[in-house]
Amino acid sequence: MPRSSQRDPLDAVVIGSGPNGLVAAIELARAGRSVMVLEAADQIGGGLHSAALTLPGFVHDVCSACHPMGVLSPALQSMPLAEHGLRWIFPPASVAHPLDDGPAVLLRRSLADTAAELGADARAYERLIAPFLPRPEVLLGDLLGPLRLPRGPLRMARFGLQGMLPAAAHFRWRFGGVRARALLAGCTAHSILSFDRLFTSAVGMIFALTGHLTDWPVAAGGSQSIADALASYLKSLGGTIETGRLIRSLDDLPPARVVLLDTSPDQLARLGESQLPAGYVRRLRRYRYGPGVFKLDYALAGPIPWRDPRVLEASTVHVGGTLDEIAAAEADVWSGRHAERPFVMVVQQSQFDASRAPAGQQTGYMYCHVPAGSDIDQTDAIERQIERFAPGFRDLILARHATRAVNFARLNPNFVGGAVTGGAADVYQLFTRPVARLDPYSTPNPRLFLCSASTPPGGGVHGMCGWFAARSALKRLRKATK
């Protein structure tokens, strides 16, 4: 059990209570270490936060909303979170991708059913995905971690040879029709990268693959319930959490053998400047965060009136049209421009979770990518895209709440410039985040570790960054106590 003596220093202090910080603290506590989590905000969770942003009775996810990586994460799967109140709600389909001509494309758990949506590209899609469906936990385990020797080297090599290709060129070459290209383009857009970048195909393939492993779930009651379950489990192990504790200097911390920071690299540079080599601090400050997001939350009088009603079967809707349109929009954002027809991510939580809205009404969750630090209102651009595939949408709006990229940065210091995924995951930072080190969670100071989404494997509610960072910190603790 964790030591409780007030005289002894803690084994570990974790700064930040996002999913990675909480998972790191849990791993340390499960190893019998005393650990405390300090959170600057009054509410735990970081991006896992739910609030009444519009009208009474409507529960909105402030940042993260749909969690395929959460339910598939080896870290979260290893924890009895259901015993601490977490309940996943699974929709009939993971993704719907509306198109102007013809019905939407739906990503379903059945590979055959999804392929049947793709016309002449059915066989090409099956050839792309089917090789990775046997024992998918091995591939996911290799992908959701730092650069290392893979457990499944042949499968990882096959995935890597295809995944390293730029998505636009790869999917135009592989598929002849609009429908398959659009489906993979929507999945690729989760990368928040321009589609001409290396390894963007990997993102599209991963997200498509997850849709055949699980239906993309939402958390009952709101994403906050994930953080609450993690916190409850941590406390059951003897860990402690303090909110409203803004750390301005590492000198503000209680005595601890190691410190893990669930923060952005620039915060690590600021807090640890006096305890880290100047060269390392300079490298942290050169870290690139990439574009931000502009988000809208709605109170709606009813379900979104999609032209194809099957779209209501999916937890997530990718709105942007064809591969060419989505690629152009993402390229605009990376060039510092606001796309006239942005790619819009929609999550339909209340369609499956009645606790999110009053009876007969619905919440709406939508965002698009924007240049970093943007203060531009993209409401009209988003709503025009929704009206394109759901005529009459605006007639259902009871209230709306906008969060601009600069607002995200103010809400959570980890979201630098509104970048909610922990930083650009391009070829230069895919495995070398935040800087190139054999152990990316460690720093030149043996007491300090980074456990945020700015370490491998990057953004997403999966906790794997914290999981690996805790293991790195435990090695240090074992050496220190020998």
N, C-alpha and C positions, 0 to 999 in steps of 0.2 A: 504494500500500500504506500502511497506517497507520504513522505515525511511531513509532519505538521508542526515541528518545533519552530517557534518564532525566532529563535536565536540563529538557526542555520539559514544560510542563503537558500533561496529556491533553486531547484535544478534548472528551471527555464522560465523565462517570461516571453510571452508572445504579444507583439504589438499589432493589433488589428484583429477583428472578429469576423472577417469574411470566411467563406467556406474553407479556404486553404489554411487560414490561421486556426480555425476551430479543429480541422482535421489534424494539423500538426500538434496541437495541444492534446488531442485525444490519443494520438500515437505515443506521445511522451508519457501521458498518464497511464496508458495500458502497459507501458514498460516499467511501471512502478516509480515514475519520477514525479516530483512535486512541480506543478506548473500553474501559472497565473496568466490569464488573458486580459489585456488592457485595451479598451475601446474608447476612442475619443468621442464618438457619438453617444447619445442617450439610448440608442437602440442597437442591439447586436445585428450582425448579418452582412454588413457591407452591401453588395449588390443584391443580396437575398432579403429584400425588404418589401413589405406590402403596406399600403396605406389607402385611406379614403381621399383620393385626389380630386374627385368631381362632386358627387352628391352623396348624402347619407345613404348607407346601404350598399354602396358599390365599393368593392375591394379591388384595388389595382396593384399590380406588381410594378414597383418603382423602376427596377432594372431587369433582372433575369426573370424569364417567364415560363419557358418550356425546357425540359431537362432530359434529353436523350442520354447525354453523357453522365448525368447524375445517376440514373437507374442502372447504367452499364459499368459505372466506375468500380474498379477493384477495391478502392479505398472505401467508398460508401457501402458497397456490398458486404464488406467485412464487419459492418457495424449494425447492431440491433436497433436501427432507428425506428422501425415500426413500433417497438416497445416504448418509444419515447414520443409517439404521437404523429409520426410521418406516415401519410397515406398517399400513394401515387394513384392518379386517375388516368386511365389509358383510353384514347379515342379509337374509333374504327380505322382511322388512317393517320399517318404521321404528317404528310405534306399534301397540300393541294396547290396546283400551279395553274391558275386561269389563263386562257388564251383568247385572243380576239375571234379567231376562226375555229369553231369546233368546241367540244367539251374540254373541261379542265383535265390535267394529268394528275392522277393521285398516286402517291407513294404509299403502298400498303406493305404489310409484313410479308405477305406471300410474294415471292419473286415472280412466279408465274402470273399472278393477278396484275402486278405492276407492269410486267413486260407486255401483257395484253393491251395496256393503254397506249403502247408506243408504235403500233402499226408495223411497218416494215423493219423498224429498228429493234423489234422484240428480241431477236436472237443476238444481236450485237450487245444489247444491254445485259442479257443473261451471261454472255461470255465475259463481260467486264466484271460482274459482281459475283457470279457463282463460285469462282475459285477460292473466294475468301470466306464463304459461309461455313464450311466445316471447321470446327474448333475456332470460332472467331475470337474467343477470349485470349488466345495466344497472340494473334495479330494486334488486338486492341491493347494488350499488355505491353507489347513492344512499342506501339505508337504513343501510348500515354505515359511517356517517361523521358528521361534524358537519353542522349546518344550513348549507346552501349552495345555489347554483343547481343543480338536478338535471340530469343528462345526458339523462334521459328525462322531461321535464316533464309531458307528458300522462298517461303511465302513472303517474307519481308522484302526480299530482293525483287520478286515479281511485282509486289505492290509499288515499290520504290521506282522501278523502271517506268511504270506508267504514271505514277503520281508526281514524278518530278517534272512532267511536261506542263507547259503553260495551258491553262484550261481552255481558252478560246480556240487555239489551234488544234488541241487534242480532240475536243468533242466535235468540232466541225469535221475533222477527218474520220472519226469513228462512226458518227451517226449522219445519215443522209436526210432525216426528217426533222421538222421543227420541234416535235413533242419531246423526244429524248434529249435533244440539245437543251431545251428549256428546263426540263427537270434537273439536269446536272448543273445548269447555270445557276438556278436558284440555290441549290445546295452549295455550290462554290462561293456564292456571295457571302456566306457566313464567314469567309476568310477576311473580309474587308480589305481585299487586295485587288489591284488591277489584274485582269485575266491574262495579261501577257507575261506575268511573273512566273518564274520557275516554282514548282511544287504547288501551284494552285489547283491542279488536277487532283492532288492528294486530298485536299479539303472536300471537294465535290464528291469524291469517291467515299471518303469516310462518312460523310453525312448520309449519303445514299445507303451505304452499308448498314448504318445504325437503324435505318428505317425497316430493314429486313431482319433485324435482331430483336427489336422491340417497337411497339407503337410509342411515339414520342409523348411522354406524359406531362401533365401539370401536377403540381402539389395541391392537395385538397386544402382549401382555406387560404391559399396564397403561398408564394415562394418563401415568405417569412417562416413558414412552418418547417422548412428544411433547416434553417439556422436554429430555430427553437429546439428541434429534435437533437441536433448536434450539441447544442449547449446543455441540454438536459442529460445527454449521455456523458458529456465531459464532467458535469457536476457529480454524477453517480460514481465516477471513478476517483473523485476527490479533488478534481481541478476547480479552480475558482475563476470568476469573471468579474471585472469591474468596468462599468460603463462611465461615460463622462470624464474619462482620464486622458486628456490631451497631453501627449508627450512632446515637449519642445526640445529636449536634449536627453541623451542616454543617461545623463546624470540624474534625471528625474525618476529613473527606474528603481524598484526595490532590488536589493542585492540578489544576483542570480548568476549561476555558472555559465549559462548560455542565453542568448537573446535571439529570437526569431522574429523577423519583421514581415508581416503580411502587408507590405507597402510597395509603392512604386520605387524604381531605382533612384529617382531624384530625391525622394524622402530619405532613403537609405544614405545617399550622399550628404544630405543636410544633417541628419541626426548623427551620422557616424564620421563626419569630416575630421574631427580631432582624433579619432581612433583608427583611421584607415589611411593607407599610403595615398599621397596626393595623386599619383598616376592612376590608381584604381578609381578614385573619386572622379577624376576627369573622364574616365571611360564610362562610368555610370551616367554622367551628365550628357554624354553623347548618345545615350539610348534613344531610339526613335519610337514614338508612340503611334503614329499613323493617324488616320481620320477619326472624327468623332461621330456622334449620332444625334439626330433630332427626333424626339419621341412625342407621340400624342396618346393620351388616354381619354376614353370616351365613356359617358353614360348614354346608353342607347335604349330606345323604346322597344326594340326587338332585335332579332338576329339580322346580321348583315345580309342584304338581299342579293346574294351572288346570282349572276345570270345562270350559272350551273349550280343547282341546289346541292349537288354532291359535295361542294366545297365545304359545307357545314360539317362534314364528317371528319375533317382534319383539324388537329390541334394547331398546326402552323400553316399559313398561307404565304406563298412566295408571289408577290405581285410585281410584275415588271415586263411581262411579255416574252419576247424571244431571247435567245442567247445573245444575239447581236445588240439588242436594246439594253440588256442588263450589263453586258461588257462595256458598252459605251458609257452608261451611267457610272459604273465603278471607276472607269478611266478618268472621267470628269472629276470625280471626288479626289482621286490621287493627284490630279493636276491642279488642285486648289479651286475647282469650280463647283458650284451647286448644280446638280443635274436637273434639267428641265422636266425630265420624266424619270424620277428616281426609282431605284429598286426599293420596294417597301416590304418589310417583314411584318406580318400580322400574326398574332396569337389569339386564339378564340377560347380562353380559359372558361368563361361562364357558360359556353355551349355544353360543357361536360361537368362543370362544378357549380351546382345551384347556389352554393353559399356565396358566390362572388357578386350577385346582383339580386334586386327584388324580383319576385315572381313575375314572369313574362317579359322581363327586361334583360339587357345584356351589357357587359363591359366591352370596351374596344381597346386593343393594345396594338400600336403600330409605330414603326420607326424607319427612318432612312439614314443612309450614311451622308455625312457632310464633311467639308474640310475641317481640320483640327481648329478648335477654338471658335468655331462659327457662332455668331449671334443672330444669324438670319432665320426668319420665320419660314418654315417649309410647309406650313399647314395646307395652303392651297395646292401646292404641288402633290402632296400626299393624297389629299382628298380627290383631286382630279384622277389620280391613278386608281383609287378605289372605285370611284363612280364609273370609270371605264369598264370595269368588270362586274360592278354591283350598282346598276342604275337605281337612284332613289336613296342611296346611303345617307346623303346629307339630311334628308327629311326625317331620319330617325334620331338625329343628334339631340339629346337633352342637355348635355354639357360636355365641355372638352377641357383638357389640361395639357399644356405644352411644356416640354422640357428641352431647352436648347443645349447645344454642346457645352457652352460656357456654364450653364446651370449644373450639368452633370459634374463638371470639374469642381464646382463649389459644394455640391452635395457630398462628394466622396473624393478626397485628394488623390486616390489611386487612379481616378479617371482623368488623367492629364489631357487637357484639350478636348475632353468628351470621349476619349478612347476607352471603351468599356471592357476591352478584352486583354488589357495588360500590356499592350504594345504591338507593333507591327510584327507579324509572324512570317516575314519574307525569308528568302534563302539566307540572308545575312544574320538573321536573328532567330531562325527556327530552332536551332539546337544550341546557340551560343548566347542565350538570353540569361541575365542581362549583359554579361561579357563572356568572352571565351575562357573557360576554366574546366579542368578535368571534372571537378565537382561544382556544377553551376549554382548550387545552393549555398556553398561556403563563400567566405570572403577572406582576404589576407589576415584579418583579425580572427583568431580561432574561436572567439566567443560569439561572433556575429554571423547570422545566417539569414538568407532571404527565402521566404516561402510563398511569395505572391504569384499571381498569374504572369508576372514578368520573368518567371523561370519556366523551364520545360515541365509539362507539355504546353503551357500557355493557357489562354482564356477558356472559360466554360465552367459550369458548376460540376466539378468532378472531384475536387479535393486532392488530386494527384500531386500538385506542386507541394502542398503541405505534407503529404504522405512521405515523399522522398526527402524533403528538407528535414523532417523529424528524424528519419533514419540517419541522415548525415550528422545531425546534432547529437544523436545517441552515441554514434561512434566516438565523437569528441568527449562526451560525458564518461564513457567507459574508460577511455585513455586517462582522463583526469582523475578517476577514482582508483586506478590500479595501484 
